[in-house]
Amino acid sequence: MEKTKKLLEKANALIAGDREKDYGDKVHNHQNIARLWSAYLGTEIKAHDVAILMTLLKVARTKLGVVSEDTYIDMAAYSAIAGEIKFKEPKEESEGERRGRMTLEYVKKFNKKLKKNE
């Protein structure tokens, strides 16, 4: 348990420390990366995707070669960044929610018209 705590503390220091001073806000940075990757790949990539993909890159590195403690620290950091981004993003509306919202708006407008005509 002590090792887990130390790894997470190092990941936290990494996220909030010098990297933020050097590269700016982590969410904004991942948004910039997402835009560049989207342009390069010709498909939409979001900031959350970037953080998840960077985590997967670190996971892939555990399969080959010498694995360092930093790999696991980076995985924890990218996972935490992904979580921060996910819960800062506006919730995407499902098709059912969109239709429900549109129906409600229609009913409200219809009821206003009825009241005007009374």
Residue frames as a rotation matrix with the C-alpha (Angstrom) as fourth column:
MET 1
0.567 0.824 0.000 0.00
0.824 -0.567 0.000 0.00
0.000 0.000 -1.000 0.00
GLU 2
0.343 -0.519 -0.783 2.84
0.236 -0.759 0.607 2.36
-0.909 -0.393 -0.138 0.75
LYS 3
-0.709 -0.624 0.328 4.19
0.432 -0.018 0.901 1.95
-0.557 0.781 0.282 -2.80
THR 4
-0.086 0.785 0.613 0.75
0.973 -0.066 0.221 2.72
0.214 0.616 -0.758 -4.26
LYS 5
0.732 0.377 -0.568 0.52
0.567 -0.799 0.199 5.89
-0.379 -0.468 -0.799 -2.21
LYS 6
-0.083 -0.867 -0.491 4.00
0.155 -0.498 0.853 7.02
-0.984 -0.006 0.175 -3.30
LEU 7
-0.701 -0.140 0.699 3.25
0.683 0.149 0.715 6.38
-0.204 0.979 -0.009 -6.97
LEU 8
0.278 0.899 0.338 0.00
0.924 -0.347 0.161 8.35
0.262 0.267 -0.927 -6.76
GLU 9
0.608 -0.138 -0.782 1.70
0.372 -0.820 0.435 11.20
-0.701 -0.555 -0.447 -4.91
LYS 10
-0.529 -0.847 -0.057 4.35
0.269 -0.232 0.935 11.36
-0.805 0.479 0.350 -7.63
ALA 11
-0.444 0.459 0.770 1.64
0.882 0.071 0.466 11.36
0.160 0.886 -0.436 -10.33
ASN 12
0.644 0.723 -0.248 -0.17
0.762 -0.635 0.128 14.17
-0.065 -0.272 -0.960 -8.53
ALA 13
0.218 -0.659 -0.720 3.03
0.205 -0.690 0.694 16.19
-0.954 -0.299 -0.016 -8.21
LEU 14
-0.704 -0.479 0.524 3.66
0.553 0.094 0.828 15.64
-0.446 0.873 0.198 -11.91
ILE 15
-0.034 0.812 0.582 0.22
0.959 -0.138 0.248 16.89
0.282 0.567 -0.774 -12.91
ALA 16
0.851 0.497 -0.170 0.19
0.523 -0.777 0.350 19.94
0.042 -0.387 -0.921 -10.65
GLY 17
0.362 -0.804 -0.472 3.88
0.472 -0.278 0.836 20.77
-0.804 -0.525 0.279 -10.66
ASP 18
-0.402 -0.729 -0.554 6.42
-0.093 -0.569 0.817 21.90
-0.911 0.380 0.161 -13.22
ARG 19
-0.708 0.137 0.693 4.61
0.679 0.401 0.615 20.43
-0.193 0.906 -0.377 -16.22
GLU 20
0.431 0.902 0.033 1.70
0.889 -0.418 -0.188 22.79
-0.155 0.110 -0.982 -15.75
LYS 21
0.414 -0.373 -0.831 4.17
0.020 -0.908 0.418 25.68
-0.910 -0.190 -0.368 -15.47
ASP 22
-0.626 -0.779 0.026 6.04
-0.013 0.044 0.999 24.50
-0.780 0.625 -0.038 -18.57
TYR 23
-0.911 0.237 0.339 3.11
0.407 0.371 0.835 23.47
0.072 0.898 -0.434 -20.79
GLY 24
-0.681 0.692 0.241 0.09
-0.644 -0.722 0.254 25.30
0.350 0.018 0.937 -19.39
ASP 25
-0.080 0.784 0.615 -3.28
-0.877 0.237 -0.418 23.97
-0.474 -0.573 0.669 -18.32
LYS 26
-0.806 -0.325 0.495 -3.50
-0.168 0.927 0.334 20.20
-0.567 0.186 -0.802 -18.85
VAL 27
0.089 0.908 0.410 -7.09
0.485 0.320 -0.814 20.27
-0.870 0.271 -0.411 -20.12
HIS 28
0.682 0.108 -0.724 -6.31
-0.435 -0.735 -0.520 23.03
-0.588 0.669 -0.454 -22.62
ASN 29
-0.365 -0.907 -0.210 -3.16
-0.803 0.193 0.563 21.17
-0.471 0.374 -0.799 -23.67
HIS 30
-0.659 0.174 0.732 -5.12
0.249 0.968 -0.006 17.97
-0.710 0.178 -0.681 -24.32
GLN 31
0.524 0.845 -0.102 -7.70
0.244 -0.264 -0.933 19.97
-0.816 0.464 -0.345 -26.31
ASN 32
0.331 -0.501 -0.800 -4.89
-0.822 -0.569 0.017 21.34
-0.464 0.652 -0.600 -28.49
ILE 33
-0.742 -0.603 0.294 -3.48
-0.426 0.762 0.488 17.84
-0.518 0.237 -0.822 -29.00
ALA 34
-0.174 0.780 0.601 -6.98
0.435 0.608 -0.664 16.59
-0.884 0.146 -0.445 -29.89
ARG 35
0.684 0.428 -0.591 -7.38
-0.259 -0.614 -0.745 19.27
-0.681 0.663 -0.309 -32.56
LEU 36
-0.108 -0.824 -0.556 -4.02
-0.945 -0.088 0.314 18.41
-0.308 0.559 -0.769 -34.11
TRP 37
-0.796 -0.148 0.587 -4.70
-0.088 0.988 0.129 14.66
-0.599 0.051 -0.799 -34.04
SER 38
0.212 0.958 0.195 -8.16
0.278 0.132 -0.951 15.25
-0.937 0.256 -0.238 -35.50
ALA 39
0.563 -0.058 -0.824 -6.71
-0.678 -0.603 -0.421 17.24
-0.472 0.796 -0.379 -38.39
TYR 40
-0.485 -0.856 -0.179 -4.02
-0.833 0.389 0.394 14.64
-0.268 0.340 -0.901 -39.01
LEU 41
-0.829 0.154 0.537 -6.34
0.100 0.987 -0.129 11.63
-0.550 -0.053 -0.834 -38.81
GLY 42
-0.816 0.566 -0.115 -9.31
-0.347 -0.322 0.881 13.24
0.461 0.759 0.459 -40.51
THR 43
0.030 0.832 -0.553 -11.65
0.482 0.473 0.738 12.18
0.876 -0.288 -0.387 -37.70
GLU 44
0.393 0.181 0.902 -12.78
-0.511 -0.772 0.378 13.86
0.764 -0.609 -0.211 -34.51
ILE 45
-0.182 -0.489 -0.853 -10.61
0.691 0.554 -0.465 13.21
0.700 -0.674 0.237 -31.47
LYS 46
0.739 0.467 0.486 -11.54
-0.038 -0.691 0.722 14.77
0.673 -0.552 -0.493 -28.13
ALA 47
0.004 -0.761 0.649 -9.32
-0.818 -0.376 -0.435 15.80
0.575 -0.529 -0.624 -25.23
HIS 48
0.423 0.225 0.878 -10.58
-0.770 0.600 0.218 12.83
-0.478 -0.768 0.427 -23.20
ASP 49
0.997 -0.069 -0.014 -9.56
0.047 0.794 -0.607 10.49
0.053 0.604 0.795 -26.03
VAL 50
0.357 -0.925 0.128 -6.04
-0.379 -0.268 -0.886 11.96
0.854 0.267 -0.446 -25.97
ALA 51
-0.070 -0.384 0.921 -5.62
-0.996 -0.030 -0.089 11.24
0.061 -0.923 -0.380 -22.25
ILE 52
0.680 0.370 0.633 -6.99
-0.433 0.899 -0.060 7.70
-0.592 -0.233 0.772 -22.63
LEU 53
0.933 -0.345 -0.106 -4.76
0.062 0.442 -0.895 7.02
0.355 0.828 0.433 -25.66
MET 54
0.105 -0.925 0.366 -1.71
-0.674 -0.336 -0.658 8.32
0.732 -0.177 -0.658 -23.79
THR 55
0.188 0.045 0.981 -2.60
-0.880 0.452 0.148 5.96
-0.437 -0.891 0.124 -20.92
LEU 56
0.929 0.224 0.294 -2.78
-0.078 0.895 -0.438 3.10
-0.361 0.385 0.850 -23.43
LEU 57
0.584 -0.805 -0.105 0.60
-0.318 -0.108 -0.942 4.10
0.747 0.583 -0.319 -24.83
LYS 58
-0.157 -0.627 0.763 2.02
-0.966 -0.064 -0.252 3.69
0.207 -0.776 -0.596 -21.33
VAL 59
0.518 0.408 0.752 0.23
-0.555 0.829 -0.067 0.34
-0.651 -0.382 0.656 -20.95
ALA 60
0.969 -0.166 -0.185 1.79
-0.076 0.509 -0.858 -0.82
0.236 0.845 0.480 -24.23
ARG 61
0.201 -0.965 0.167 5.22
-0.670 -0.260 -0.695 0.06
0.715 0.028 -0.699 -22.90
THR 62
0.125 -0.122 0.985 4.74
-0.909 0.383 0.163 -2.36
-0.397 -0.916 -0.063 -20.01
LYS 63
0.914 0.320 0.249 4.66
-0.195 0.886 -0.421 -5.21
-0.355 0.336 0.872 -22.54
LEU 64
0.713 -0.681 0.164 8.15
0.493 0.321 -0.809 -4.67
0.498 0.658 0.565 -23.95
GLY 65
-0.014 -0.868 0.496 11.58
0.073 -0.495 -0.866 -3.74
0.997 0.024 0.070 -22.70
VAL 66
-0.705 -0.324 -0.631 12.54
0.655 0.043 -0.754 -2.51
0.271 -0.945 0.182 -19.27
VAL 67
0.321 0.890 0.323 9.60
0.508 -0.450 0.734 -1.03
0.799 -0.072 -0.597 -17.40
SER 68
-0.787 -0.607 0.111 10.33
0.274 -0.505 -0.819 1.88
0.553 -0.614 0.563 -15.11
GLU 69
-0.482 0.573 -0.662 8.40
0.760 -0.102 -0.642 3.29
-0.435 -0.813 -0.387 -12.19
ASP 70
-0.756 0.127 -0.642 7.80
-0.257 -0.960 0.112 6.39
-0.602 0.249 0.758 -14.31
THR 71
-0.860 0.471 -0.198 5.64
-0.044 0.317 0.947 4.36
0.509 0.823 -0.252 -16.70
TYR 72
-0.300 0.766 -0.569 3.19
0.881 0.451 0.143 3.60
0.366 -0.458 -0.810 -13.91
ILE 73
-0.466 0.085 -0.881 3.32
0.492 -0.802 -0.338 7.15
-0.735 -0.591 0.332 -12.59
ASP 74
-0.912 0.093 -0.399 2.53
-0.365 -0.627 0.688 8.46
-0.186 0.774 0.606 -16.07
MET 75
-0.664 0.713 -0.225 -0.35
0.385 0.584 0.715 5.97
0.641 0.388 -0.662 -16.43
ALA 76
-0.212 0.574 -0.791 -1.86
0.957 -0.044 -0.288 7.21
-0.200 -0.818 -0.540 -13.17
ALA 77
-0.622 -0.090 -0.778 -1.38
0.113 -0.993 0.025 10.83
-0.775 -0.073 0.628 -14.21
TYR 78
-0.931 0.280 -0.233 -2.98
-0.295 -0.204 0.933 10.38
0.214 0.938 0.273 -17.64
SER 79
-0.469 0.798 -0.379 -5.88
0.708 0.596 0.378 8.45
0.528 -0.091 -0.845 -16.10
ALA 80
-0.257 0.338 -0.905 -6.47
0.769 -0.496 -0.403 11.25
-0.585 -0.800 -0.132 -13.61
ILE 81
-0.813 -0.063 -0.579 -6.33
-0.239 -0.870 0.430 13.83
-0.531 0.488 0.693 -16.40
ALA 82
-0.821 0.558 -0.116 -8.84
0.120 0.367 0.922 11.77
0.557 0.744 -0.369 -18.40
GLY 83
-0.248 0.744 -0.621 -11.17
0.962 0.264 -0.067 11.77
0.114 -0.614 -0.781 -15.39
GLU 84
-0.445 0.037 -0.895 -10.83
0.352 -0.912 -0.213 15.52
-0.824 -0.409 0.392 -14.92
ILE 85
-0.938 0.068 -0.340 -11.55
-0.332 -0.461 0.823 16.16
-0.101 0.885 0.455 -18.59
LYS 86
-0.701 0.691 -0.175 -14.51
0.477 0.637 0.606 13.76
0.530 0.342 -0.776 -18.64
PHE 87
-0.045 0.733 -0.678 -16.25
0.994 -0.036 -0.106 15.46
-0.102 -0.679 -0.727 -15.75
LYS 88
-0.507 -0.123 -0.853 -15.55
0.125 -0.990 0.068 18.97
-0.853 -0.072 0.517 -17.09
GLU 89
-0.989 0.131 0.063 -17.03
0.058 -0.038 0.998 18.19
0.134 0.991 0.030 -20.51
PRO 90
-0.334 0.942 0.045 -20.66
-0.908 -0.309 -0.283 19.04
-0.253 -0.135 0.958 -21.08
LYS 91
-0.399 0.266 0.877 -22.76
-0.005 0.956 -0.293 15.90
-0.917 -0.122 -0.380 -21.06
GLU 92
-0.945 0.073 -0.319 -23.59
-0.321 -0.025 0.947 14.73
0.061 0.997 0.047 -24.56
GLU 93
-0.145 0.980 0.135 -27.29
-0.798 -0.035 -0.601 14.52
-0.584 -0.195 0.788 -25.27
SER 94
-0.738 -0.033 0.674 -28.52
0.223 0.931 0.290 11.12
-0.637 0.364 -0.679 -26.44
GLU 95
-0.884 0.456 0.099 -30.94
0.041 -0.136 0.990 10.80
0.465 0.880 0.102 -29.36
GLY 96
-0.128 0.874 -0.468 -33.76
0.843 0.344 0.413 9.97
0.522 -0.342 -0.781 -26.93
GLU 97
-0.194 -0.017 -0.981 -32.95
0.767 -0.625 -0.141 12.99
-0.611 -0.780 0.135 -24.75
ARG 98
-0.955 -0.194 -0.224 -32.81
0.011 -0.779 0.627 15.24
-0.296 0.596 0.746 -27.83
ARG 99
-0.628 0.777 0.047 -36.20
0.268 0.159 0.950 14.01
0.731 0.610 -0.307 -29.05
GLY 100
0.003 0.615 -0.789 -37.69
0.988 0.117 0.096 14.37
0.152 -0.780 -0.607 -25.57
ARG 101
-0.508 -0.281 -0.814 -36.38
0.479 -0.878 0.004 17.93
-0.716 -0.388 0.581 -25.27
MET 102
-0.992 0.124 -0.031 -37.70
-0.091 -0.513 0.854 18.85
0.090 0.850 0.520 -28.73
THR 103
-0.345 0.917 -0.198 -41.11
0.609 0.379 0.697 17.34
0.714 0.120 -0.689 -27.94
LEU 104
-0.049 0.273 -0.961 -41.29
0.948 -0.289 -0.131 19.26
-0.313 -0.918 -0.245 -24.67
GLU 105
-0.796 -0.289 -0.532 -40.39
0.137 -0.942 0.307 22.51
-0.590 0.171 0.789 -26.46
TYR 106
-0.848 0.524 0.079 -43.06
0.070 -0.037 0.997 21.83
0.525 0.851 -0.006 -29.09
VAL 107
-0.101 0.846 -0.524 -45.71
0.881 0.321 0.348 21.11
0.462 -0.427 -0.777 -26.44
LYS 108
-0.298 -0.067 -0.952 -44.84
0.711 -0.681 -0.175 24.31
-0.636 -0.730 0.251 -24.56
LYS 109
-0.958 -0.068 -0.277 -45.14
-0.127 -0.768 0.627 26.40
-0.256 0.636 0.728 -27.75
PHE 110
-0.626 0.776 -0.080 -48.38
0.317 0.346 0.883 24.65
0.712 0.528 -0.463 -28.65
ASN 111
-0.057 0.598 -0.799 -49.83
0.997 0.072 -0.017 25.34
0.047 -0.798 -0.601 -25.19
LYS 112
-0.637 -0.215 -0.740 -48.86
0.326 -0.945 -0.006 29.02
-0.699 -0.245 0.672 -25.46
LYS 113
-0.950 0.311 -0.037 -50.71
-0.144 -0.327 0.934 29.24
0.278 0.892 0.356 -28.78
LEU 114
-0.319 0.871 -0.375 -53.77
0.695 0.484 0.532 27.61
0.645 -0.091 -0.759 -27.22
LYS 115
-0.184 0.203 -0.962 -53.77
0.885 -0.392 -0.252 30.07
-0.428 -0.897 -0.107 -24.33
LYS 116
-0.887 -0.177 -0.426 -53.49
-0.008 -0.918 0.397 33.02
-0.461 0.355 0.813 -26.74
ASN 117
-0.810 0.579 -0.098 -56.50
-0.076 0.061 0.995 31.75
0.582 0.813 -0.005 -28.70
GLU 118
-0.456 0.667 -0.589 -58.71
0.876 0.454 -0.164 31.33
0.158 -0.591 -0.791 -25.63
